[in-house]
Amino acid sequence: MATTAIVHNCSDDERVKELKEFHETKAGVKGLVDAGVAKIPRIFIHPPENLPKPSSEDHSSSIGLHVPVIDFNGLENGQRAEIIDKIRQAAETWGFFQVVNHGIPGSIIDDLLDEARQFHEQPLEVKKEWFSHDETKKVTYYSNGFFNPSMPANWKDGLSCREAQQLDEEQIPQICRKSVSEYVKHVIQLKETISELLSEALGLSRDFLDKAGFMKTASLVCNYYPTCPEPELTLGIASHSDPDFLTLLLQDDIGGLQIMHQNKWVDVAPIHGAIIANLGDFMQLITNDRFKSVGHRVVAKRDSSRVSVASFFYPCSSDKLKPFGPMKELLSEHNPPLYRETSGPEYVAYYRLKGLDGNSALPHFKLS
């Protein structure tokens, strides 16, 4: 009961004031940990109903549920149809799958995770030069940048590289410059492969999604989830789905990512070197609910900090205002459109206004 009182006795104005003070330090959540906080600031406290239950109280067991793992070995050697079938099943029922033998060298993956951690753990005097919530800047270090004052803050910092494939190396922090540049080239190649497989899983031509231009731009975010003195009161990031077409996620070996499946939270067990494919809200919209975009969250940890690298795929900037709706190739008299058309900016504006409340933004765009 004490936690609920703390959450609801904090007004939006107080939250805005406290967040402003937090941002002015430019130290992020890592700065709170470095300062030795024993109790988390109240803006980070989440309502009890949104937090993981202690194992002794959790009666909605996810035992036996495992996020699909799809091996791309043999993709060009007679197993393509089998892999497409596995992707179709995962996209229709889970909205997530892990990919192994995907072609990105393990050394590039290990270097990126290591250097992403180094960026976040370097001295504040160096790191704060990159601190900004100005979205016109291509590369920024930030924490809780899109804060909705009615929502609790998340126990997470990030380094964002917008339109990552177009960045010059000099625009990226030196400490992770080489690994980010190398990884972006490889993850874009993997995106192209997955785009082909998703197209074929929908019964469309192999190059359909690519020609449609849905996933031409990559924004890369190096996430850092510091250790937390009171992990039972907060979340690394609250339940949400992604407002893009496709997210490709690299995570370290710490764990903490969970997805919603069959009304249960299921751990996404770390597999060293695997890439997690996560279908976004726009993928569900254009496939008219055939493929799923599902809620996911990251739990806070007391003893271990966690690093992940997310690559979010969107249309190119010249198509920024282009409206997207269910693809006519998938529609019929028996499968009419479920959604109205919407553009990226319109969707994201509503997504942010709604906040990370655990509910999808998609129903707002459904046809009545």
Salt bridges, closest charged atoms under 4 A:
GLU14 OE2 - ARG42 NH2 3.66
GLU18 OE2 - ARG42 NH2 2.56
GLU21 OE2 - LYS17 NZ 2.79
GLU24 OE2 - LYS20 NZ 2.56
ASP34 OD1 - LYS30 NZ 2.76
GLU76 OE2 - ARG80 NH1 3.27
GLU82 OE2 - LYS86 NZ 3.50
ASP85 OD1 - ARG88 NH1 2.90
GLU92 OE2 - ARG290 NE 2.92
ASP110 OD1 - HIS272 NE2 3.16
GLU121 OE2 - ARG117 NH1 3.01
GLU135 OE2 - ARG352 NH1 2.85
GLU163 OE1 - LYS138 NZ 2.90
GLU182 OE2 - LYS185 NZ 3.27
GLU196 OE1 - ARG80 NH2 3.30
GLU200 OE2 - ARG80 NH2 2.73
GLU200 OE2 - ARG206 NE 3.50
ASP207 OD2 - LYS211 NZ 3.29
ASP210 OD1 - LYS216 NZ 2.94
GLU230 OE2 - LYS39 NZ 3.70
GLU232 OE1 - ARG302 NH2 3.19
ASP242 OD1 - HIS240 NE2 3.42
ASP242 OD1 - HIS296 NE2 3.20
ASP252 OD2 - ARG117 NH2 3.33
ASP253 OD2 - HIS272 ND1 3.44
ASP289 OD2 - LYS366 NZ 3.48
GLU329 OE2 - LYS328 NZ 3.23
GLU346 OE2 - ARG340 NH2 2.92
ASP357 OD1 - LYS354 NZ 2.73
